[in-house]
Amino acid sequence: MNEISEVKLIFIYNADAGGFFTGIKDTLHKTFRKSTYQCNLCAVTFGAFGMKKEWKRYVNNLDAPVEFFKKDKFKFEFLHKDEFEDKYLIEDAKFPSAYIMKKNKLELFISQEEMNVVKSIEDLKKIIDERLPKAL
C-alpha cells in the first residue's frame, strides 16, 4: 500500500447531524443571516441545493481519499461535529476544521481559526494544495 492510500482527510462542519428540517433550517440561516451562521466550511462549500460543483470536482480529484460523513446522496459525505466526536477522541476539538489521518494517527490539518477566515473555495483549495504534499 502506498503512502497516499494511507492518508485520509476529514472535514468537520460546525453543526450536528440532523434530518431534512435541520438541513432546511441551516440553508435558510446561511442564506439570510450569514453574519450569525457558525459554520464557515458549510457556507463556503455548500449552496442552497447541496455541495457546490466546484468543491465536489476538487474533492473528487484529490490524490488522497477524502471521507465525508453526511448521510445524503453524494459520493463524498461531510462529518458533522457530533459524528466526529462519536468516532474520534480528540480533546478540545474546535469546529469547523479539518484533520488528516496518517497511519492511524489523527492530526489537525486546518484549524478552526484558519477555516473561519476562508472566504471562497479557492482559498480553501489553496490551503489544502499547500499542505497536502507536505503531509504525505
C-alpha positions in Angstrom: 0.0 0.0 0.0 1.5 3.4 -0.9 1.7 6.4 1.4 -1.2 8.3 -0.3 -3.7 5.5 0.1 -2.9 5.5 3.9 -3.9 9.2 4.2 -7.4 10.3 4.9 -8.7 13.9 5.1 -11.7 14.5 7.4 -13.6 17.8 7.1 -15.9 18.6 10.0 -18.7 21.1 10.0 -19.7 23.2 13.0 -23.1 21.6 13.0 -24.7 18.5 14.4 -26.2 15.8 12.1 -29.8 16.2 11.5 -32.6 15.3 9.2 -34.4 17.1 6.4 -35.7 20.0 8.6 -32.3 20.7 10.1 -30.8 21.0 6.6 -33.6 23.4 5.5 -33.0 25.5 8.7 -29.2 25.6 8.1 -29.8 26.6 4.4 -32.1 29.4 5.4 -29.8 30.6 8.2 -26.7 30.7 6.0 -28.7 32.5 3.2 -30.5 35.1 5.2 -28.3 35.6 8.4 -24.8 35.0 7.1 -23.2 37.1 9.8 -24.6 34.8 12.6 -24.0 31.5 10.8 -21.4 29.5 12.7 -20.1 27.1 10.1 -17.9 28.8 7.5 -16.9 25.5 6.0 -20.6 24.8 5.1 -21.1 28.4 4.0 -18.1 28.2 1.6 -18.7 24.6 0.2 -22.5 24.3 0.2 -25.1 26.3 -1.6 -28.9 26.2 -1.3 -29.1 23.0 -3.3 -26.2 21.0 -1.9 -22.5 20.7 -2.4 -21.1 23.3 -4.8 -19.9 21.7 -8.0 -16.5 23.4 -7.9 -15.8 21.9 -4.4 -17.2 18.5 -5.4 -14.9 18.4 -8.5 -11.9 19.4 -6.5 -12.5 16.8 -3.8 -13.1 14.1 -6.4 -9.7 14.9 -7.9 -7.6 14.9 -4.7 -4.8 12.4 -4.6 -5.8 11.3 -1.1 -9.1 9.7 -0.1 -11.5 12.2 1.4 -14.0 11.0 3.8 -17.3 12.8 4.4 -20.0 11.6 6.7 -23.3 13.2 6.0 -26.0 10.8 5.2 -27.0 12.1 1.8 -26.6 11.0 -1.8 -23.2 12.4 -2.5 -20.3 10.2 -3.3 -18.4 12.1 -0.6 -20.1 12.9 2.7 -19.2 15.5 5.4 -18.7 14.7 9.0 -20.7 16.8 11.5 -19.2 17.7 14.8 -21.4 15.2 16.8 -20.4 12.4 14.4 -16.7 13.4 14.7 -16.9 13.4 18.5 -18.5 10.0 18.5 -15.9 8.5 16.2 -12.7 10.2 17.4 -11.5 11.0 20.9 -10.0 14.5 20.4 -9.9 16.7 23.4 -10.7 20.4 22.8 -11.6 19.9 19.1 -12.9 23.1 17.6 -15.2 23.3 14.5 -15.3 23.8 11.6 -11.9 22.3 10.9 -10.1 19.5 9.0 -8.0 16.7 10.3 -5.6 14.4 8.5 -5.3 10.7 9.4 -1.9 9.2 8.6 -1.1 5.7 9.7 -4.0 5.7 12.2 -2.8 8.9 13.8 -5.1 11.9 13.6 -3.6 15.4 13.3 -5.1 18.9 12.9 -4.9 19.9 9.2 -6.8 23.1 9.1 -7.7 24.8 12.4 -11.0 26.5 13.3 -9.3 29.9 13.1 -8.0 29.2 9.6 -11.3 27.7 8.4 -13.2 30.8 9.7 -11.2 33.2 7.6 -11.6 31.3 4.3 -13.8 33.4 2.0 -14.0 31.1 -1.0 -13.5 27.6 -2.4 -10.3 28.9 -4.0 -9.0 30.0 -0.5 -9.7 26.5 0.9 -8.2 24.8 -2.1 -5.0 26.9 -1.7 -4.6 25.8 1.9 -5.1 22.1 1.0 -2.8 22.3 -2.0 0.0 23.8 0.0 -0.3 21.4 2.9 -1.2 18.1 1.5 2.1 17.4 -0.3 4.0 18.2 2.9 1.7 16.0 5.0 2.2 12.9 2.7 
